[in-house]
Amino acid sequence: MSLLLLVVSALHILILILLFVATLDKSWWTLPQKESLNLWYDCTWNTTTQTWACSNVSENGWLKAVQVLMVLSLILCCLSFILFMFQLYTMRRGGLFYATGLCQLCTSAAVFSGALIYALHAEEILKKHPPGGSFGYCFVLAWVAFPLALVSGIIYIHLRKRE
């Protein structure tokens, strides 16, 4: 049983690390000149002056939604880990980790929604920036965190506390 708890905890910590990097790092979209775009600033390339003009994402509704969903997924994942530790030490023998599992499933849904919104609005990124860009590694990390959080949530729902 202790090996199972170690594996579940390690999986949860891996998901947390993936979400932190995906949310806070700056490579959601990679441009041909090795430049990267992130969730926090919306930058456009000015061809006449050959400079970047960056603005806050408050003007861009869909990017703001992705930002909120990724931060929400981080909060839910941290909350579910705290709930897991709390339930592990206070729950009676034979109890199930429903609250932790539900929180982790909500994390999965938030990551999925954020990454999907970003993928669906990639055309807008292509219109504002030089051609030839592609999705960056933070976008990929978000998509990797989604099934891991989903599996983790299902495991937590079926996990029963034993002595």
DSSP file (Angstrom, degrees, kcal/mol; ACC not computed):
  #  RESIDUE AA STRUCTURE BP1 BP2  ACC     N-H-->O    O-->H-N    N-H-->O    O-->H-N    TCO  KAPPA ALPHA  PHI   PSI    X-CA   Y-CA   Z-CA
    1    1 A M     >        0   0    0      0, 0.0     4,-2.2     0, 0.0     5,-0.2   0.000 360.0 360.0 360.0 -35.8    0.0    0.0    0.0
    2    2 A S  H  >  +     0   0    0      1,-0.2     4,-2.0     2,-0.2     5,-0.1   0.840 360.0  53.9 -67.5 -30.5    2.8    2.4    0.7
    3    3 A L  H  > S+     0   0    0      2,-0.2     4,-2.5     1,-0.2    -1,-0.2   0.907 107.8  50.4 -67.0 -41.0    4.2    1.9   -2.8
    4    4 A L  H  > S+     0   0    0      2,-0.2     4,-2.6     1,-0.2     5,-0.2   0.911 110.5  49.2 -62.4 -43.1    0.8    2.8   -4.2
    5    5 A L  H  X S+     0   0    0     -4,-2.2     4,-2.4     1,-0.2    -1,-0.2   0.883 111.1  50.5 -63.3 -38.2    0.7    6.0   -2.1
    6    6 A L  H  X S+     0   0    0     -4,-2.0     4,-2.5     2,-0.2    -2,-0.2   0.914 112.1  46.6 -65.2 -43.1    4.2    6.9   -3.2
    7    7 A V  H  X S+     0   0    0     -4,-2.5     4,-2.5     2,-0.2    -2,-0.2   0.920 113.5  48.0 -66.0 -44.0    3.3    6.4   -6.9
    8    8 A V  H  X S+     0   0    0     -4,-2.6     4,-2.1     2,-0.2    -2,-0.2   0.907 113.9  47.4 -64.3 -41.6    0.1    8.4   -6.6
    9    9 A S  H  X S+     0   0    0     -4,-2.4     4,-2.4    -5,-0.2    -2,-0.2   0.904 112.0  49.8 -66.0 -41.1    1.9   11.2   -4.7
   10   10 A A  H  X S+     0   0    0     -4,-2.5     4,-2.3     2,-0.2    -2,-0.2   0.898 110.5  50.4 -64.8 -40.2    4.7   11.3   -7.3
   11   11 A L  H  X S+     0   0    0     -4,-2.5     4,-2.2     2,-0.2    -1,-0.2   0.908 110.8  49.6 -62.8 -41.6    2.1   11.4  -10.2
   12   12 A H  H  X S+     0   0    0     -4,-2.1     4,-2.3     2,-0.2    -2,-0.2   0.910 111.2  48.1 -65.2 -42.2    0.4   14.3   -8.5
   13   13 A I  H  X S+     0   0    0     -4,-2.4     4,-2.4     2,-0.2    -1,-0.2   0.880 109.9  53.4 -66.6 -37.5    3.7   16.2   -8.0
   14   14 A L  H  X S+     0   0    0     -4,-2.3     4,-2.5     2,-0.2    -2,-0.2   0.917 109.0  49.2 -61.4 -43.2    4.6   15.6  -11.6
   15   15 A I  H  X S+     0   0    0     -4,-2.2     4,-2.5     1,-0.2    -2,-0.2   0.912 109.9  51.7 -62.7 -42.5    1.2   17.1  -12.7
   16   16 A L  H  X S+     0   0    0     -4,-2.3     4,-2.5     2,-0.2    -2,-0.2   0.922 110.6  47.9 -59.7 -44.6    1.8   20.1  -10.5
   17   17 A I  H  X S+     0   0    0     -4,-2.4     4,-2.5     2,-0.2     5,-0.2   0.926 111.6  50.2 -63.3 -45.0    5.3   20.7  -12.0
   18   18 A L  H  X S+     0   0    0     -4,-2.5     4,-2.6     1,-0.2    -1,-0.2   0.912 112.7  46.9 -59.7 -42.9    3.9   20.3  -15.5
   19   19 A L  H  X S+     0   0    0     -4,-2.5     4,-2.3     2,-0.2     5,-0.3   0.896 110.8  51.4 -68.5 -39.7    1.1   22.8  -14.8
   20   20 A F  H  X S+     0   0    0     -4,-2.5     4,-2.4    -5,-0.2     5,-0.3   0.941 114.7  42.8 -61.7 -46.3    3.5   25.3  -13.2
   21   21 A V  H  X S+     0   0    0     -4,-2.5     4,-2.2     1,-0.2    -2,-0.2   0.929 114.9  49.7 -66.2 -44.7    5.9   25.3  -16.1
   22   22 A A  H  < S+     0   0    0     -4,-2.6    -1,-0.2    -5,-0.2    -2,-0.2   0.865 117.5  40.6 -63.2 -35.8    3.0   25.4  -18.7
   23   23 A T  H  < S+     0   0    0     -4,-2.3    16,-0.3    -5,-0.2    -2,-0.2   0.891 124.4  32.4 -80.7 -40.3    1.4   28.3  -17.0
   24   24 A L  H  < S+     0   0    0     -4,-2.4    -3,-0.2    -5,-0.3    -2,-0.2   0.702  98.5  85.3 -97.5 -20.3    4.3   30.4  -16.1
   25   25 A D  S  < S-     0   0    0     -4,-2.2    14,-0.4    -5,-0.3     3,-0.1  -0.269  76.1-123.3 -80.6 173.2    6.9   29.8  -18.8
   26   26 A K  S    S+     0   0    0      1,-0.2     3,-0.2    12,-0.1     2,-0.1  -0.071  77.9  92.2-113.4  34.5    6.9   31.8  -22.1
   27   27 A S        +     0   0    0      9,-0.1   111,-1.8     1,-0.1   112,-0.7  -0.388  33.2 121.6-127.5  59.9    6.7   29.3  -24.9
   28   28 A W  S    S+     0   0    0      9,-2.6   108,-2.1     1,-0.3     2,-0.4   0.784  88.8  23.9 -83.6 -29.5    3.0   28.7  -25.8
   29   29 A W  E    S-AB  37 135A   0      8,-1.6     8,-2.8   106,-0.3     2,-0.5  -0.993  75.4-155.3-137.1 128.8    3.7   29.8  -29.4
   30   30 A T  E     -AB  36 134A   0    104,-3.5   104,-2.6    -2,-0.4     6,-0.2  -0.897   8.8-152.6-108.7 130.3    7.1   29.7  -31.0
   31   31 A L    >   -     0   0    0      4,-3.5     3,-1.4    -2,-0.5     4,-0.2  -0.571  30.7-105.1 -96.9 162.6    8.0   32.0  -33.9
   32   32 A P  T 3  S+     0   0    0      0, 0.0    -1,-0.1     0, 0.0   100,-0.1   0.792 116.6  61.1 -60.0 -29.5   10.5   31.2  -36.7
   33   33 A Q  T 3  S-     0   0    0      1,-0.1     3,-0.1     2,-0.0   100,-0.0   0.079 124.3 -99.1 -86.8  26.6   13.2   33.6  -35.2
   34   34 A K  S <  S+     0   0    0     -3,-1.4     2,-0.2     1,-0.3    -1,-0.1   0.648  82.2 138.6  66.0  16.7   13.3   31.6  -32.0
   35   35 A E        -     0   0    0     -4,-0.2    -4,-3.5    -8,-0.0     2,-0.3  -0.628  38.2-152.6 -88.1 152.7   11.0   34.1  -30.3
   36   36 A S  E     -A   30   0A   0     -6,-0.2     2,-0.3    -2,-0.2    -6,-0.2  -0.936   7.0-149.4-129.0 150.6    8.2   32.8  -28.0
   37   37 A L  E     -A   29   0A   0     -8,-2.8    -9,-2.6    -2,-0.3    -8,-1.6  -0.889  17.6-168.6-114.7 148.4    4.8   34.1  -27.0
   38   38 A N        -     0   0    0      3,-0.6   -12,-0.1    -2,-0.3   -14,-0.1  -0.529  36.5 -97.1-124.0-169.3    3.2   33.4  -23.6
   39   39 A L  S    S+     0   0    0    -14,-0.4    28,-0.2   -16,-0.3     3,-0.1   0.592 111.1  58.2 -85.5 -12.1   -0.1   33.7  -21.9
   40   40 A W  S    S+     0   0    0      1,-0.2    17,-0.8   -16,-0.1     2,-0.4   0.734 106.6  34.5 -99.7 -24.4    0.7   37.0  -20.1
   41   41 A Y  E     -C   56   0B   0     15,-0.2     2,-0.7    16,-0.1    -3,-0.6  -0.995  63.2-146.6-133.3 140.9    1.5   39.4  -22.9
   42   42 A D  E     -C   55   0B   0     13,-2.7    13,-1.9    -2,-0.4     2,-0.4  -0.905  26.5-173.8-105.9 107.4    0.2   39.7  -26.4
   43   43 A C  E     -C   54   0B   0     -2,-0.7     2,-0.4    11,-0.2    11,-0.2  -0.818   8.6-165.6-107.5 140.5    3.0   40.9  -28.6
   44   44 A T  E     -C   53   0B   0      9,-2.2     9,-2.9    -2,-0.4     2,-0.6  -0.942  22.5-121.8-122.6 147.8    2.7   41.8  -32.3
   45   45 A W  E     -C   52   0B   0     83,-0.9     2,-0.8    -2,-0.4     7,-0.2  -0.781  17.9-150.3 -91.1 121.7    5.5   42.3  -34.8
   46   46 A N  E  >> -C   51   0B   0      5,-3.0     4,-1.4    -2,-0.6     5,-1.1  -0.827   7.6-166.9 -93.1 109.9    5.6   45.7  -36.4
   47   47 A T  T  45S+     0   0    0     -2,-0.8    -1,-0.2     1,-0.2     5,-0.0   0.777  82.2  54.9 -71.9 -26.7    7.1   45.3  -39.8
   48   48 A T  T  45S+     0   0    0      1,-0.2    -1,-0.2     3,-0.1    -2,-0.0   0.912 121.9  26.5 -74.6 -41.0    7.7   49.0  -40.5
   49   49 A T  T  45S-     0   0    0      2,-0.2    -2,-0.2     0, 0.0    -1,-0.2   0.521  99.3-131.6 -97.6  -6.3    9.8   49.6  -37.4
   50   50 A Q  T  <5 +     0   0    0     -4,-1.4     2,-0.3     1,-0.2    -3,-0.2   0.890  67.3 115.9  56.6  42.9   11.1   46.0  -37.0
   51   51 A T  E   < -C   46   0B   0     -5,-1.1    -5,-3.0    -7,-0.0     2,-0.4  -0.887  68.4-107.5-134.4 166.0   10.1   45.9  -33.3
   52   52 A W  E     -C   45   0B   0     -2,-0.3     2,-0.6    -7,-0.2    -7,-0.2  -0.804  21.4-158.4 -94.4 135.6    7.8   44.1  -31.0
   53   53 A A  E     -C   44   0B   0     -9,-2.9    -9,-2.2    -2,-0.4     2,-0.4  -0.946  16.2-167.8-113.1 109.1    4.7   45.9  -29.6
   54   54 A C  E     +C   43   0B   0     -2,-0.6     2,-0.3   -11,-0.2   -11,-0.2  -0.783   8.2 178.1-102.7 140.0    3.5   44.2  -26.5
   55   55 A S  E     -C   42   0B   0    -13,-1.9   -13,-2.7    -2,-0.4     2,-0.1  -0.923  36.4 -92.8-133.6 161.0    0.3   44.8  -24.7
   56   56 A N  E >   -C   41   0B   0     -2,-0.3     3,-1.1   -15,-0.2   -15,-0.2  -0.370  34.8-120.6 -68.7 152.1   -1.5   43.4  -21.7
   57   57 A V  G >  S+     0   0    0    -17,-0.8     3,-1.9     1,-0.3     7,-0.3   0.479  93.7  96.4 -76.3   0.4   -3.9   40.5  -22.4
   58   58 A S  G 3  S+     0   0    0      1,-0.3    -1,-0.3     5,-0.1     3,-0.1   0.747  83.1  54.2 -61.9 -20.1   -6.8   42.5  -20.9
   59   59 A E  G <  S+     0   0    0     -3,-1.1     2,-0.7     1,-0.1    -1,-0.3   0.594  99.4  68.7 -85.4 -11.8   -7.6   43.5  -24.5
   60   60 A N    <>  -     0   0    0     -3,-1.9     4,-1.8     1,-0.2    -1,-0.1  -0.895  63.2-170.8-116.0 103.8   -7.7   39.9  -25.7
   61   61 A G  H  > S+     0   0    0     -2,-0.7     4,-1.9     1,-0.2    -1,-0.2   0.882  82.7  47.7 -64.0 -44.5  -10.7   38.0  -24.3
   62   62 A W  H  > S+     0   0    0      1,-0.2     4,-1.9     2,-0.2    -1,-0.2   0.868 112.3  49.8 -69.9 -34.4   -9.8   34.4  -25.4
   63   63 A L  H  > S+     0   0    0      2,-0.2     4,-2.2     1,-0.2    -1,-0.2   0.866 109.2  52.8 -70.1 -35.0   -6.2   34.7  -24.1
   64   64 A K  H  X S+     0   0    0     -4,-1.8     4,-2.4    -7,-0.3    -2,-0.2   0.878 107.5  52.2 -63.6 -38.4   -7.6   36.0  -20.8
   65   65 A A  H  X S+     0   0    0     -4,-1.9     4,-2.4     2,-0.2    -2,-0.2   0.904 109.6  48.3 -65.1 -41.6   -9.8   32.9  -20.6
   66   66 A V  H  X S+     0   0    0     -4,-1.9     4,-2.3     2,-0.2     5,-0.2   0.917 111.2  51.6 -63.3 -42.7   -6.9   30.6  -21.2
   67   67 A Q  H  X S+     0   0    0     -4,-2.2     4,-2.1     1,-0.2    -2,-0.2   0.928 111.4  46.2 -59.1 -47.4   -4.9   32.4  -18.6
   68   68 A V  H  X S+     0   0    0     -4,-2.4     4,-2.5     1,-0.2    -1,-0.2   0.902 112.3  50.6 -64.3 -42.4   -7.7   32.1  -16.0
   69   69 A L  H  X S+     0   0    0     -4,-2.4     4,-2.1     2,-0.2    -1,-0.2   0.878 110.5  48.7 -65.9 -37.8   -8.3   28.4  -16.8
   70   70 A M  H  X S+     0   0    0     -4,-2.3     4,-1.7     2,-0.2    -1,-0.2   0.896 113.3  46.6 -70.6 -38.9   -4.6   27.6  -16.4
   71   71 A V  H  X S+     0   0    0     -4,-2.1     4,-2.3    -5,-0.2    -2,-0.2   0.902 111.9  52.2 -67.4 -39.5   -4.3   29.4  -13.1
   72   72 A L  H  X S+     0   0    0     -4,-2.5     4,-2.8     1,-0.2     5,-0.2   0.893 107.0  52.7 -61.4 -40.2   -7.5   27.7  -11.9
   73   73 A S  H  X S+     0   0    0     -4,-2.1     4,-2.2     2,-0.2    -1,-0.2   0.888 108.9  50.1 -64.4 -37.6   -6.0   24.3  -12.8
   74   74 A L  H  X S+     0   0    0     -4,-1.7     4,-2.4     2,-0.2    -2,-0.2   0.931 112.2  47.0 -63.8 -45.4   -3.0   25.1  -10.7
   75   75 A I  H  X S+     0   0    0     -4,-2.3     4,-2.6     1,-0.2    -2,-0.2   0.924 113.7  47.6 -63.1 -45.1   -5.1   26.1   -7.8
   76   76 A L  H  X S+     0   0    0     -4,-2.8     4,-2.5     2,-0.2    -1,-0.2   0.882 111.5  50.5 -65.0 -38.1   -7.3   23.1   -8.1
   77   77 A C  H  X S+     0   0    0     -4,-2.2     4,-1.8    -5,-0.2    -1,-0.2   0.912 112.5  46.2 -67.2 -41.9   -4.3   20.7   -8.4
   78   78 A C  H  X S+     0   0    0     -4,-2.4     4,-2.2     2,-0.2    -2,-0.2   0.916 113.2  50.6 -64.3 -42.6   -2.7   22.3   -5.3
   79   79 A L  H  X S+     0   0    0     -4,-2.6     4,-2.7     1,-0.2    -2,-0.2   0.899 109.0  50.8 -62.1 -41.3   -6.0   22.0   -3.4
   80   80 A S  H  X S+     0   0    0     -4,-2.5     4,-2.3     2,-0.2    -1,-0.2   0.862 109.4  50.7 -67.8 -33.8   -6.5   18.4   -4.3
   81   81 A F  H  X S+     0   0    0     -4,-1.8     4,-2.3     2,-0.2    -1,-0.2   0.913 111.9  47.2 -68.5 -40.9   -3.0   17.6   -3.1
   82   82 A I  H  X S+     0   0    0     -4,-2.2     4,-2.5     2,-0.2    -2,-0.2   0.915 112.6  50.0 -64.1 -42.5   -3.7   19.3    0.2
   83   83 A L  H  X S+     0   0    0     -4,-2.7     4,-3.2     2,-0.2     5,-0.3   0.898 108.8  52.9 -61.1 -41.0   -7.0   17.5    0.4
   84   84 A F  H  X S+     0   0    0     -4,-2.3     4,-2.4     2,-0.2    -2,-0.2   0.936 111.3  45.0 -61.3 -47.2   -5.2   14.2   -0.3
   85   85 A M  H  X S+     0   0    0     -4,-2.3     4,-1.4     2,-0.2    -1,-0.2   0.903 114.9  48.7 -64.3 -40.7   -2.7   14.7    2.5
   86   86 A F  H  X S+     0   0    0     -4,-2.5     4,-1.7     1,-0.2     5,-0.3   0.943 114.7  44.3 -63.3 -47.6   -5.5   15.8    4.9
   87   87 A Q  H  X S+     0   0    0     -4,-3.2     4,-2.1     1,-0.2    -2,-0.2   0.854 107.9  59.7 -66.3 -34.0   -7.7   12.8    4.1
   88   88 A L  H  < S+     0   0    0     -4,-2.4    -1,-0.2    -5,-0.3    -2,-0.2   0.867 115.6  32.8 -62.2 -36.7   -4.8   10.5    4.3
   89   89 A Y  H  < S+     0   0    0     -4,-1.4    -1,-0.2    -3,-0.3    -2,-0.2   0.641 129.6  32.0 -97.1 -15.9   -4.1   11.4    7.9
   90   90 A T  H  < S+     0   0    0     -4,-1.7    -3,-0.2    -5,-0.1    -2,-0.2   0.647  90.1  99.7-115.9 -19.4   -7.6   12.1    9.2
   91   91 A M  S  < S-     0   0    0     -4,-2.1     3,-0.1    -5,-0.3     6,-0.0  -0.391  74.8-111.1 -74.6 146.3  -10.0    9.8    7.3
   92   92 A R    >   -     0   0    0      1,-0.1     3,-1.7    -2,-0.1    69,-0.2  -0.303  46.8 -80.0 -71.2 160.6  -11.2    6.6    8.9
   93   93 A R  T 3  S+     0   0    0      1,-0.2    69,-0.2    67,-0.1    -1,-0.1  -0.348 116.6  25.7 -62.5 136.6  -10.1    3.3    7.5
   94   94 A G  T 3  S+     0   0    0     67,-2.8    -1,-0.2     1,-0.3    68,-0.1   0.329  89.0 136.6  92.2  -6.4  -11.9    2.1    4.4
   95   95 A G    <   -     0   0    0     -3,-1.7    66,-2.8    65,-0.1    -1,-0.3  -0.342  48.8-128.7 -74.2 155.4  -12.8    5.6    3.3
   96   96 A L  B     -D  160   0C   0     64,-0.2     2,-1.2    -3,-0.1     3,-0.3  -0.739  13.9-123.7-104.0 153.7  -12.6    6.7   -0.3
   97   97 A F     >  +     0   0    0     62,-1.2     4,-2.3    59,-0.9     5,-0.2  -0.421  54.5 145.2 -93.0  57.9  -10.8    9.9   -1.6
   98   98 A Y  H  >  +     0   0    0     -2,-1.2     4,-2.8     2,-0.2     5,-0.2   0.913  68.7  50.2 -64.4 -44.3  -13.8   11.3   -3.4
   99   99 A A  H  > S+     0   0    0     -3,-0.3     4,-2.1     1,-0.2    -1,-0.2   0.913 112.9  46.6 -63.4 -42.5  -13.1   15.0   -2.7
  100  100 A T  H  > S+     0   0    0      2,-0.2     4,-2.2     1,-0.2    -1,-0.2   0.924 113.9  48.2 -64.8 -44.2   -9.5   14.6   -3.9
  101  101 A G  H  X S+     0   0    0     -4,-2.3     4,-2.2     2,-0.2    -2,-0.2   0.903 111.5  49.1 -63.4 -42.5  -10.6   12.8   -7.0
  102  102 A L  H  X S+     0   0    0     -4,-2.8     4,-2.0     2,-0.2    -1,-0.2   0.901 111.3  50.0 -64.5 -41.0  -13.3   15.3   -7.9
  103  103 A C  H  X S+     0   0    0     -4,-2.1     4,-1.8    -5,-0.2    -1,-0.2   0.898 111.7  48.4 -63.5 -40.6  -10.9   18.2   -7.4
  104  104 A Q  H  X S+     0   0    0     -4,-2.2     4,-2.1     2,-0.2    49,-0.2   0.853 109.0  52.8 -71.4 -34.3   -8.3   16.5   -9.7
  105  105 A L  H  X S+     0   0    0     -4,-2.2     4,-2.1     2,-0.2    -1,-0.2   0.872 108.4  51.1 -66.6 -35.9  -11.0   15.8  -12.3
  106  106 A C  H  X S+     0   0    0     -4,-2.0     4,-2.3     2,-0.2    -2,-0.2   0.868 107.3  54.1 -66.4 -36.5  -11.9   19.5  -12.3
  107  107 A T  H  X S+     0   0    0     -4,-1.8     4,-2.4     2,-0.2     5,-0.2   0.933 108.2  49.5 -59.4 -46.3   -8.2   20.2  -12.7
  108  108 A S  H  X S+     0   0    0     -4,-2.1     4,-2.5     1,-0.2    -2,-0.2   0.902 110.5  49.7 -60.6 -42.8   -8.2   18.0  -15.8
  109  109 A A  H  X S+     0   0    0     -4,-2.1     4,-2.5     2,-0.2    -1,-0.2   0.885 110.7  50.0 -65.0 -38.8  -11.3   19.8  -17.2
  110  110 A A  H  X S+     0   0    0     -4,-2.3     4,-2.4     2,-0.2    -2,-0.2   0.915 112.4  46.5 -67.4 -42.7   -9.7   23.2  -16.7
  111  111 A V  H  X S+     0   0    0     -4,-2.4     4,-2.6     2,-0.2     5,-0.3   0.932 113.3  49.7 -64.1 -44.8   -6.5   22.3  -18.4
  112  112 A F  H  X S+     0   0    0     -4,-2.5     4,-2.4    -5,-0.2    -2,-0.2   0.930 112.3  47.3 -59.0 -47.2   -8.4   20.7  -21.3
  113  113 A S  H  X S+     0   0    0     -4,-2.5     4,-2.4     2,-0.2    -1,-0.2   0.916 113.4  47.9 -62.8 -44.5  -10.6   23.8  -21.7
  114  114 A G  H  X S+     0   0    0     -4,-2.4     4,-2.0     1,-0.2    -2,-0.2   0.928 114.6  44.4 -63.8 -45.9   -7.6   26.2  -21.6
  115  115 A A  H  X S+     0   0    0     -4,-2.6     4,-2.3     1,-0.2    -1,-0.2   0.871 113.6  51.6 -67.7 -36.0   -5.5   24.2  -24.1
  116  116 A L  H  X S+     0   0    0     -4,-2.4     4,-2.5    -5,-0.3    -2,-0.2   0.916 108.9  49.6 -67.5 -42.8   -8.5   23.7  -26.4
  117  117 A I  H  X S+     0   0    0     -4,-2.4     4,-1.4     1,-0.2    -2,-0.2   0.922 112.2  49.0 -60.7 -43.2   -9.4   27.4  -26.4
  118  118 A Y  H  < S+     0   0    0     -4,-2.0     3,-0.2     1,-0.2    -2,-0.2   0.915 112.0  48.5 -62.9 -42.5   -5.7   28.3  -27.3
  119  119 A A  H >< S+     0   0    0     -4,-2.3     3,-1.1     1,-0.2    -1,-0.2   0.887 110.1  51.5 -65.5 -38.4   -5.7   25.7  -30.1
  120  120 A L  H 3< S+     0   0    0     -4,-2.5     3,-0.4     1,-0.3    -1,-0.2   0.765 110.9  48.2 -71.0 -24.6   -8.9   26.9  -31.6
  121  121 A H  T >X S+     0   0    0     -4,-1.4     4,-1.0    -3,-0.2     3,-0.8   0.175  74.9 109.2-100.8  17.7   -7.7   30.5  -31.6
  122  122 A A  H <>  +     0   0    0     -3,-1.1     4,-2.1     1,-0.2    -1,-0.2   0.790  69.9  66.6 -62.7 -27.2   -4.3   29.7  -33.2
  123  123 A E  H 3> S+     0   0    0     -3,-0.4     4,-1.6     1,-0.2    -1,-0.2   0.884  97.6  53.0 -61.2 -38.0   -5.5   31.4  -36.4
  124  124 A E  H <> S+     0   0    0     -3,-0.8     4,-1.5     1,-0.2    -1,-0.2   0.863 107.3  51.4 -66.8 -34.7   -5.6   34.8  -34.6
  125  125 A I  H  X S+     0   0    0     -4,-1.0     4,-1.5     1,-0.2    -1,-0.2   0.911 108.5  51.9 -66.1 -41.2   -2.0   34.3  -33.6
  126  126 A L  H  < S+     0   0    0     -4,-2.1    -2,-0.2     1,-0.2    -1,-0.2   0.824 108.2  51.9 -64.8 -31.4   -1.0   33.5  -37.2
  127  127 A K  H  < S+     0   0    0     -4,-1.6    -1,-0.2     1,-0.2    -2,-0.2   0.847 114.3  41.4 -73.0 -33.7   -2.7   36.7  -38.3
  128  128 A K  H  < S+     0   0    0     -4,-1.5   -83,-0.9    -3,-0.2    -2,-0.2   0.656 114.0  50.5 -90.4 -17.2   -0.9   39.0  -35.8
  129  129 A H  S  < S-     0   0    0     -4,-1.5     3,-0.1   -85,-0.2     4,-0.1  -0.723  98.7 -73.5-122.4 166.8    2.6   37.5  -36.0
  130  130 A P        -     0   0    0      0, 0.0     3,-0.5     0, 0.0    -1,-0.1  -0.253  61.6 -99.9 -57.7 145.9    5.1   36.6  -38.7
  131  131 A P  S    S+     0   0    0      0, 0.0    -4,-0.0     0, 0.0    -5,-0.0  -0.220  97.0  51.7 -66.9 157.2    4.1   33.4  -40.6
  132  132 A G  S    S+     0   0    0      1,-0.2    -6,-0.0    -3,-0.1     2,-0.0   0.534  71.0 140.2  98.8   7.6    5.7   30.1  -39.9
  133  133 A G        -     0   0    0     -3,-0.5     2,-0.3  -102,-0.1    -1,-0.2  -0.273  27.9-168.3 -78.5 169.6    5.1   29.8  -36.1
  134  134 A S  E     -B   30   0A   0   -104,-2.6  -104,-3.5    -2,-0.0     2,-0.1  -0.940  34.4 -72.6-148.9 169.2    4.1   26.7  -34.2
  135  135 A F  E     -B   29   0A   0     -2,-0.3  -106,-0.3  -106,-0.2  -107,-0.1  -0.407  52.1-134.2 -66.2 141.6    2.9   25.6  -30.8
  136  136 A G     >  -     0   0    0   -108,-2.1     4,-1.5   -99,-0.1     3,-0.4  -0.268  26.3 -93.8 -92.7-179.6    5.5   25.7  -28.1
  137  137 A Y  H  > S+     0   0    0      1,-0.2     4,-2.5     2,-0.2  -109,-0.2   0.764 119.9  61.3 -70.3 -25.2    6.5   23.3  -25.4
  138  138 A C  H  > S+     0   0    0   -111,-1.8     4,-1.9     2,-0.2    -1,-0.2   0.885 104.0  50.5 -67.3 -36.9    4.2   24.9  -22.8
  139  139 A F  H  > S+     0   0    0   -112,-0.7     4,-1.7    -3,-0.4    -2,-0.2   0.906 111.5  48.2 -63.4 -42.3    1.2   24.1  -24.9
  140  140 A V  H  X S+     0   0    0     -4,-1.5     4,-2.0     1,-0.2    -2,-0.2   0.898 108.7  53.7 -65.5 -41.3    2.4   20.5  -25.2
  141  141 A L  H  X S+     0   0    0     -4,-2.5     4,-2.4     1,-0.2    -1,-0.2   0.874 106.1  53.3 -61.8 -37.0    3.0   20.3  -21.5
  142  142 A A  H  X S+     0   0    0     -4,-1.9     4,-1.4     1,-0.2    -1,-0.2   0.915 109.6  47.8 -64.0 -41.8   -0.6   21.4  -20.9
  143  143 A W  H  < S+     0   0    0     -4,-1.7    -2,-0.2     1,-0.2    -1,-0.2   0.816 112.1  49.9 -69.3 -29.6   -1.9   18.7  -23.2
  144  144 A V  H  X S+     0   0    0     -4,-2.0     4,-1.3     1,-0.2    -2,-0.2   0.874 108.5  52.9 -73.0 -37.4    0.3   16.1  -21.4
  145  145 A A  H  X S+     0   0    0     -4,-2.4     4,-2.5     1,-0.2     5,-0.2   0.805  98.4  68.1 -67.8 -29.1   -0.9   17.3  -18.0
  146  146 A F  H  X S+     0   0    0     -4,-1.4     4,-2.0     2,-0.2    -1,-0.2   0.961 104.6  36.3 -59.8 -56.9   -4.6   16.8  -19.1
  147  147 A P  H  > S+     0   0    0      0, 0.0     4,-2.8     0, 0.0     5,-0.2   0.863 116.3  55.5 -68.2 -30.7   -4.6   13.0  -19.3
  148  148 A L  H  X S+     0   0    0     -4,-1.3     4,-2.4     2,-0.2    -2,-0.2   0.917 109.9  45.5 -64.5 -41.5   -2.3   12.6  -16.3
  149  149 A A  H  X S+     0   0    0     -4,-2.5     4,-2.4     2,-0.2   -41,-0.2   0.872 112.5  52.0 -68.0 -36.2   -4.7   14.7  -14.2
  150  150 A L  H  X S+     0   0    0     -4,-2.0     4,-2.0    -5,-0.2    -2,-0.2   0.941 112.6  43.9 -64.0 -47.6   -7.7   12.7  -15.6
  151  151 A V  H  X S+     0   0    0     -4,-2.8     4,-2.6     1,-0.2    -2,-0.2   0.904 113.0  52.8 -63.3 -41.8   -6.0    9.4  -14.7
  152  152 A S  H  X S+     0   0    0     -4,-2.4     4,-2.5    -5,-0.2    -2,-0.2   0.907 108.3  50.2 -61.3 -42.8   -5.0   10.7  -11.3
  153  153 A G  H  X S+     0   0    0     -4,-2.4     4,-1.9   -49,-0.2    -1,-0.2   0.898 111.0  48.5 -62.9 -41.4   -8.6   11.8  -10.5
  154  154 A I  H  X S+     0   0    0     -4,-2.0     4,-1.6     2,-0.2    -2,-0.2   0.903 111.0  51.0 -66.0 -40.8   -9.9    8.4  -11.5
  155  155 A I  H  X S+     0   0    0     -4,-2.6     4,-1.3     1,-0.2    -2,-0.2   0.925 109.2  51.0 -61.9 -43.7   -7.3    6.7   -9.3
  156  156 A Y  H  < S+     0   0    0     -4,-2.5   -59,-0.9     1,-0.2     3,-0.2   0.883 107.2  53.5 -62.5 -37.6   -8.2    8.9   -6.4
  157  157 A I  H  < S+     0   0    0     -4,-1.9    -1,-0.2     1,-0.2    -2,-0.2   0.868 116.1  38.9 -64.9 -35.6  -11.9    8.1   -6.7
  158  158 A H  H  < S+     0   0    0     -4,-1.6     2,-0.3    -3,-0.1    -1,-0.2   0.563  92.6 106.8 -91.2  -9.0  -11.1    4.3   -6.6
  159  159 A L     <  -     0   0    0     -4,-1.3   -62,-1.2    -3,-0.2     2,-0.4  -0.535  53.3-162.1 -75.4 132.7   -8.4    4.6   -4.0
  160  160 A R  B     -D   96   0C   0     -2,-0.3     2,-0.4   -64,-0.2   -64,-0.2  -0.939  21.0-116.6-117.8 136.9   -9.5    3.3   -0.5
  161  161 A K        +     0   0    0    -66,-2.8   -67,-2.8    -2,-0.4     2,-0.3  -0.572  39.3 174.7 -75.3 128.7   -7.6    4.1    2.7
  162  162 A R              0   0    0     -2,-0.4   -67,-0.0   -69,-0.2   -69,-0.0  -0.814 360.0 360.0-124.8 168.7   -6.1    1.0    4.4
  163  163 A E              0   0    0     -2,-0.3    -2,-0.0   -70,-0.0   -70,-0.0   0.448 360.0 360.0 -91.1 360.0   -3.9    0.6    7.4
